[in-house]
């Protein structure tokens, strides 16, 4: 007797199949060059099936961003607040981000597409920012704000500096070939970043 997968399992499997196919097309052809027809061929499903799950190309790309980013940073940003001693927390967040991103070809490919298409498709870039940077900045800004003993004058701006530095490091080293031209170790970046933020406090 052959068991038939329940509808929810079948649906999840089909969505995953579509996202895997979409990933190949988006990363190869860019956002503008991607069509539902090409995704359907790559995924081995009908175009109507894609529309039934994701509605349109924007919805499909949004789901892809969420799949690639949220799963990687869920352990960092799934709580309502960050906790722990300042130095340990900052190192944990920075090292986890760099570890999950720098050697992740899928994530770097996604970042390439977002940067390349941001001027023509600003909503796509905004979606990436909201999914990755905004959530981290909000949590870290609140952490700084709740700890006046750190002597941080502007918690929100400092949180932006922290995450902006991490994103800039990945872009310059991994996407712009900085690690071949002027390499910088991630450990040096983390050490200096933690020192600069906590320099008013003995760590």
N, C-alpha and C positions, 0 to 999 in steps of 0.2 A: 504494500500500500504506500503510495507516494503522498507525503505530506505537502500541503500547499502553504506557502508563507502567508502570514496574515497581512492584511492590507497596509498596515503601518510599516511593516518591514519592507514590503515591496515598494512602497512609496519612497522610503528613505534610500533604498538601494538605487532607485531610478534617479532621484535627485542627485545623489552622489555621482552617478554615472554622467549626468548632464554637467555637473560642476567640473568634473575631471576633463571632460571634452572641452568645455568653455575655457578652462585654464590653458589648455594647449593653444587654442585659437587666439585668445586675448594676448598671451605672452608672445606669440609668433607674429601676429598681424597688428597688434595695438588695438586700442578701443575703437578708433574710427574705422579701422579696416576689418573689424569683426562683424559678421552678419549672423542672424539666426540660422540661415541655411548652412553656413559653414560649421556652426556649432552642432547642428543636428547631424551632419555627416560625421563629424569627429566623434560625437557621443553615441552614434548608432541609434538615434531615436527620431521620431517625427518632429517637425518644427512646431506643430500644434501641441505636442507633449511639453515642449519647453515653455510655450506660452501659458499652458495650464498651471505650471508650477511657479513660474517667475514673472509672468505678465509681459515683460519687455526686456530689451537689452540692458537698460539701467538697473532693473530689478535683478537681473542675472548677475551683473557685475557687482552689485551691492552684496548679494549673497556670497559671491566669491571673496570679496574683501572681508566679510564677517567670518567666513570659514577659515581663511588664512591668518587673520589677525587675532580674532577673539580667542581661538583655541590656544594660540601661543602665549597670550598674556592673561589668560583667565586666572591662573594661580596668583598673579600679581594684583590684578584689578577687580577681582570678584567680590571683595568685601566692601563695606561702607566706609571703612577708614583704615589707614596704615598704622601699624603699631611697631614698637621696638625702639632700641636706643638709636639715636640719630646716625652715628657712623655706620653701625651694622645695617640699618635699614637702607641707607643710601647706597652702600656697596651692594647689597642684595639686589635692589631694584636695577642698578646700573649694570651689574654683571649678568643678571638674568636677561635683561633686554639685549645686551650685546651678544650673549651666548645664543639666544634664540634667533637673532637676526643675521649676524655676520656670516654664518656658515649655512644659512637657509636659502637655497637657490630659489625656491618658490616665492619666499617673501621678498627677496631682492628683485626678482622678475616683476612682481606686483608693484614694487616701489618704482621701478623703471617706467612702467606703463603710466602710473599716476603722475609722475613728474613730466613725462613726455607729452601727455594729453591734457595737463591741467589748464592751459590757457584756452583750449577749445571746449573743454568740459569741466568748468569750475565746480559743478556740483559733485563730480567724482572725487576731486581733490578734497573738497569739504567733507565728504563722507569718510575718507581716509583719516583726515585730521580729527574728526569727531570720534572715530572708533579707537584710534591709537593715542594721539597726543592729548586731546582734551580730557579724557577720562583720567589719565595719569597725572596731568597738571592739576586737576581739581582735587584729587586725593592727596597729592603731595603738598599743594598749597594749604589745604586744611590741616595737614600734619604740622607744617611750619607755624601756621596761625595759632594752633593750640599749644605751642611751646615757645612762649615769649623769652624764656631763658636762653634760647639760641641767638638772640640778638639780631634776628633777620628783619630788616626794615620793611621789606615788601615781599610777603610770602608768595603772592601770585606770580610776580615777576621772577622771583628766584626759582620757583618751580618750572617756569617757562625756560629759564636759562639752563636748568638741569636737563630737562628732556630735549630741549633744542640742541644742546651740546651732543647728546647721544645720537640723535637723528643726523646731525651734521657730520659726525664722525663716520657713521655708516655710509652716508652719501659720498663723502670725499674719499674715504679709504676703499670702499667696495665698488662703487658705481663710477667713480671718476679716476680710478686706477692710482689713487694716492699711495696705496701700499706698495706699488712698484716704483713710484717716483720719489715720494718722501714718506716712508712708512712710520707709523706711530703705534706703539703697542696699546692695546685696550687697557691694560693694567695701569700704564702711565696716565692715561686719560682719567680713569676712575679715581686714582690717587689724587690727582690735581683737582678734579672736580669736587671731591669730598672735602679736601683741604680749603678750597676757596669758599665753599658754602658755610663751613663750620669754623672758619678761622677766628671768629670772635668767641669761640668756645674751646676750652682745652679738650682735645680728643686723644 
